[in-house]
């Protein structure tokens, strides 16, 4: 009797299993003779091992799909023939002074001439917090260079700028204006910057001098960050490949021994409460050979030009300034070194107001090194 009942139970179990696998019969979860997991659900008629196999296969497919969908590293940047010719020439330290005072009597231009002189081939950063007068300084630079060195081509590049600012630049500046305003997409910002870069490289490769005034390097880097296809995100949300082309752009500034030069004066934003902007600034800090640092504190006190005198300067300025002017500048810096930052700025502004030319200003500095 016991053997017969066992055979009957086995038969019922096997029958239920077949019915569950075909989706037929009255088999419902919880009835006698039903295997665990059987019933009318998605996995009806399957044992736990079969369900696990399906889940594992699905996870594998998802992982494979994720690897296929992941963006690949950005391909190496291609170089044009003009750029290859430009890069094959010999870069040297800037040794020809662009004297802004010859083209402008504005206090900011005169201050730049002896605090952080600009030469042909200078790679300069204008470090600027918001609302300190950088736009005014850029306009003055463009107009001063146009008058001081008429053989130099001046390209003014405005990236992601307010539309009304673009209009103002076009009306106030005689330089060539290349603008991509804030209502344009990042693709337009990139195309316009690449166009300017290629024009500047071709001009320098032909043995001529060109200056790029860029506002701003920060927004240019942000545009490339939006378009980046890297696989790694750095601090501040910056893509690992985003800085490759902006560094290439800024690094193009140089004086060529064979003739020709690219001078770049680019603004870079600080104190914007943006972690990304801070990371971008740190990426470019120290890569130039000239820095003009603007002071928010001076601007808030309505002291213009709001230049941070102690932090502004040019590397190898002795190759640009005449010897007598250089000695006076060093003597002035020595006296300002013991003053506070604001006192140093006020002293320079007062000297500019009292003396109509830099020659008279420096001549009035008494003492010896």
C-alpha positions in Angstrom: 0.0 0.0 0.0 2.8 2.4 0.9 4.6 1.7 -2.4 1.4 2.3 -4.4 0.7 5.7 -2.7 4.3 6.7 -3.3 4.0 6.0 -7.1 0.7 7.9 -7.2 2.3 11.0 -5.6 5.2 10.8 -8.0 2.8 10.6 -10.9 0.8 13.6 -9.7 4.0 15.6 -9.3 5.3 14.8 -12.7 1.9 15.6 -14.2 1.7 18.9 -12.5 5.2 19.8 -13.6 4.3 19.1 -17.3 1.0 21.0 -17.0 2.8 24.0 -15.4 5.5 24.0 -18.2 2.8 24.1 -20.9 0.7 26.7 -19.1 -2.3 24.3 -18.9 -4.5 22.9 -16.2 -5.7 24.2 -12.9 -2.3 24.3 -11.3 -2.0 27.2 -8.8 0.6 28.2 -6.3 0.2 26.6 -2.9 -1.8 23.5 -4.0 -0.5 20.1 -3.0 1.9 18.5 -5.4 3.2 21.8 -6.8 6.9 22.5 -6.9 8.2 25.7 -5.3 7.8 28.7 -7.7 5.2 27.1 -9.9 1.9 28.7 -10.7 0.4 31.2 -13.1 3.2 33.7 -12.8 6.1 34.5 -15.2 8.2 31.6 -14.0 5.4 29.0 -14.1 6.8 25.5 -14.6 10.4 26.5 -13.9 12.6 25.4 -11.0 14.7 27.8 -9.1 17.8 26.9 -11.0 16.2 27.8 -14.3 15.1 31.2 -13.0 18.6 31.9 -11.8 20.0 31.0 -15.2 17.7 33.5 -16.9 18.6 36.2 -14.5 22.3 35.6 -15.0 21.9 35.8 -18.8 20.0 39.0 -18.5 22.7 40.6 -16.3 25.4 39.5 -18.8 23.5 41.1 -21.7 23.0 44.3 -19.7 26.7 44.5 -18.9 27.6 43.8 -22.6 25.2 46.5 -23.7 26.7 49.0 -21.2 30.2 48.3 -22.6 29.0 48.8 -26.1 27.1 52.0 -25.2 30.1 53.6 -23.3 31.7 56.5 -25.1 35.1 55.8 -26.5 38.2 57.9 -25.8 38.6 60.9 -28.1 40.7 60.4 -31.2 44.0 62.3 -31.4 43.6 65.8 -32.9 44.5 66.1 -36.5 46.8 68.9 -37.6 46.7 70.9 -40.8 49.7 71.5 -43.1 49.9 75.1 -42.0 49.9 74.0 -38.3 52.6 71.4 -39.0 54.7 74.1 -40.7 54.1 76.4 -37.7 55.1 73.8 -35.1 58.3 72.9 -37.0 59.6 76.4 -36.5 61.7 77.4 -33.5 59.9 79.1 -30.6 61.8 81.7 -28.6 61.2 83.9 -25.6 59.4 87.1 -26.5 61.9 90.0 -26.9 59.9 92.6 -28.9 57.9 94.9 -26.6 54.4 95.9 -27.7 54.1 99.3 -26.0 50.4 100.0 -25.4 51.1 103.6 -24.4 51.9 104.4 -28.0 48.3 103.7 -28.9 46.4 104.7 -25.8 46.8 107.0 -22.8 44.3 105.0 -20.7 45.6 104.3 -17.2 45.1 100.6 -17.5 47.2 100.4 -20.7 50.0 102.5 -19.2 50.0 100.3 -16.0 50.3 97.1 -18.1 53.3 98.6 -19.9 55.5 98.7 -16.7 53.8 96.1 -14.4 53.3 93.2 -16.9 54.7 94.2 -20.3 53.5 92.3 -23.3 55.8 91.2 -26.1 55.2 89.6 -29.5 54.6 86.0 -28.7 53.4 86.6 -25.1 51.0 83.9 -23.7 49.1 86.0 -21.2 46.3 85.3 -18.7 44.0 88.1 -17.5 42.8 86.6 -14.2 39.5 88.2 -13.5 36.7 87.9 -10.9 33.2 89.1 -12.0 32.5 92.8 -12.3 36.0 94.2 -12.1 36.3 95.9 -15.5 37.9 93.2 -17.6 35.6 94.0 -20.6 36.8 97.6 -20.6 40.4 96.5 -20.5 40.0 94.1 -23.4 38.5 96.9 -25.6 41.4 99.2 -24.6 43.9 96.5 -25.5 42.4 95.9 -29.0 42.4 99.6 -29.8 45.8 100.3 -28.3 47.5 97.5 -30.4 45.7 98.7 -33.6 47.4 102.1 -33.2 50.7 101.0 -31.6 51.6 98.3 -34.2 49.6 98.7 -37.4 51.3 95.7 -39.0 49.9 93.3 -36.3 46.7 91.6 -37.0 44.3 91.7 -34.1 41.6 89.1 -33.6 39.1 89.6 -30.9 37.3 86.4 -29.9 34.1 86.5 -27.8 32.9 83.1 -26.5 29.5 82.7 -24.9 29.2 86.4 -24.4 26.0 88.4 -23.9 24.6 89.6 -27.3 24.6 93.2 -26.2 28.3 93.0 -25.3 29.0 91.6 -28.7 27.3 94.6 -30.3 29.2 97.0 -28.0 32.5 95.4 -29.0 31.7 95.7 -32.7 31.0 99.4 -32.3 33.9 100.2 -29.9 36.8 98.1 -31.3 38.5 98.3 -34.7 39.9 94.8 -34.6 38.4 91.8 -36.4 35.6 90.5 -34.2 34.8 86.7 -34.0 31.8 86.3 -31.7 29.6 83.4 -30.6 27.1 84.8 -28.2 25.3 83.0 -25.3 22.3 82.2 -27.4 24.4 79.9 -29.7 25.1 76.3 -29.0 28.4 74.9 -27.8 29.1 73.6 -31.4 29.1 77.2 -32.6 31.5 78.2 -29.9 33.9 75.4 -30.9 33.7 76.0 -34.6 34.4 79.7 -34.2 37.3 79.1 -31.9 38.8 76.5 -34.3 38.4 78.9 -37.2 40.3 81.7 -35.4 43.0 79.2 -34.3 43.6 78.1 -37.9 43.7 81.7 -39.2 46.2 82.7 -36.5 48.5 79.7 -37.2 48.4 80.4 -41.0 49.3 84.0 -40.4 52.2 83.2 -38.1 53.5 80.5 -40.4 53.6 83.1 -43.2 56.0 85.1 -41.0 53.5 87.8 -39.8 52.4 88.8 -36.4 48.9 88.2 -35.0 47.3 88.9 -31.6 44.3 87.0 -30.2 42.3 88.7 -27.5 40.0 86.0 -26.0 37.1 86.4 -23.7 37.1 83.9 -22.1 39.3 80.8 -21.8 37.0 79.5 -19.1 33.9 79.5 -21.4 35.9 78.0 -24.2 36.9 75.1 -21.9 33.3 74.7 -20.8 32.1 74.4 -24.4 34.7 71.6 -25.1 33.7 70.0 -21.8 30.1 69.8 -23.1 31.3 68.2 -26.3 33.9 65.9 -24.7 33.7 62.1 -25.3 36.0 60.9 -22.6 35.4 58.0 -20.2 36.5 59.7 -17.0 35.1 62.8 -15.1 37.5 64.8 -13.1 36.9 67.1 -10.1 34.2 69.7 -10.7 32.5 67.7 -13.5 35.3 68.3 -16.0 35.8 65.6 -18.6 39.3 64.1 -18.8 39.6 65.0 -22.5 37.9 68.5 -22.3 41.1 70.5 -21.8 43.1 69.0 -24.7 42.0 71.5 -27.4 41.9 74.6 -25.1 45.4 73.9 -24.0 46.4 73.5 -27.6 44.8 76.8 -28.4 46.5 78.8 -25.6 49.8 77.0 -26.1 50.0 78.2 -29.7 51.2 81.6 -28.5 54.9 82.0 -29.3 57.5 84.1 -31.1 59.2 82.2 -34.0 62.9 82.6 -34.6 62.3 82.4 -38.3 59.8 85.2 -38.2 56.2 85.6 -37.2 54.4 85.4 -33.8 51.1 84.6 -32.1 50.3 86.7 -29.0 47.4 85.5 -26.9 45.8 87.6 -24.1 43.0 85.5 -22.7 40.7 86.2 -19.7 40.1 83.4 -17.2 37.4 83.6 -14.6 37.9 83.1 -10.8 35.8 83.6 -7.7 32.6 82.5 -9.5 31.5 80.0 -6.9 31.9 77.3 -9.5 34.1 74.3 -8.8 34.6 73.7 -12.5 35.8 77.2 -13.1 38.3 76.8 -10.3 39.6 73.5 -11.9 39.9 75.2 -15.3 41.9 78.0 -13.8 44.3 75.6 -12.0 44.8 73.8 -15.3 46.0 77.0 -17.0 47.8 78.6 -14.0 51.5 78.8 -14.7 51.2 77.8 -18.4 51.6 81.4 -19.6 54.5 83.9 -19.4 52.4 86.9 -18.3 49.6 87.4 -15.8 47.4 90.5 -15.3 45.5 89.8 -12.1 42.4 92.0 -11.4 41.3 92.8 -7.9 37.7 92.5 -6.7 38.5 94.5 -3.5 39.8 97.4 -5.6 36.8 97.3 -7.9 34.4 97.4 -4.9 36.2 100.5 -3.7 35.9 102.0 -7.2 39.6 102.1 -7.7 40.3 101.6 -11.5 42.1 100.1 -13.1 41.5 97.5 -10.5 44.9 95.7 -10.9 46.4 93.5 -8.2 49.9 95.0 -8.5 51.8 92.4 -6.5 50.4 89.4 -8.3 50.7 90.8 -11.8 53.9 90.4 -13.8 55.8 89.1 -16.8 58.5 86.4 -17.0 61.8 87.6 -18.5 60.6 91.2 -18.5 64.2 92.2 -18.9 64.1 91.1 -22.5 61.2 93.6 -23.2 61.8 96.8 -21.2 64.7 99.2 -21.7 67.4 98.9 -19.1 66.7 102.3 -17.4 63.0 101.7 -17.3 63.5 98.2 -16.0 65.6 99.5 -13.0 62.9 102.0 -12.1 60.2 99.4 -12.3 62.2 97.1 -10.0 62.7 99.9 -7.6 59.0 100.7 -7.6 58.2 97.1 -6.9 60.6 97.0 -4.0 58.9 99.9 -2.4 55.4 98.4 -3.0 56.4 95.0 -1.6 56.2 96.3 2.0 52.7 97.8 1.4 49.4 96.0 1.6 47.7 94.9 -1.6 45.2 97.8 -1.6 47.9 100.4 -0.7 50.0 99.1 -3.6 47.1 99.5 -6.0 46.3 103.0 -4.7 49.9 104.1 -5.1 50.1 103.0 -8.7 46.8 104.6 -9.6 47.9 107.9 -7.9 51.1 107.8 -9.9 49.2 107.3 -13.1 47.0 110.3 -12.4 49.8 112.6 -11.4 52.0 111.8 -14.4 50.7 112.1 -18.0 53.3 109.7 -19.3 55.1 106.6 -18.0 58.5 108.2 -18.8 57.7 111.0 -16.3 56.2 108.5 -13.8 59.3 106.3 -13.7 61.7 109.3 -13.7 60.1 110.5 -10.5 60.9 107.3 -8.6 63.9 108.1 -6.5 66.5 105.7 -5.2 68.8 103.0 -6.4 68.7 99.2 -6.5 
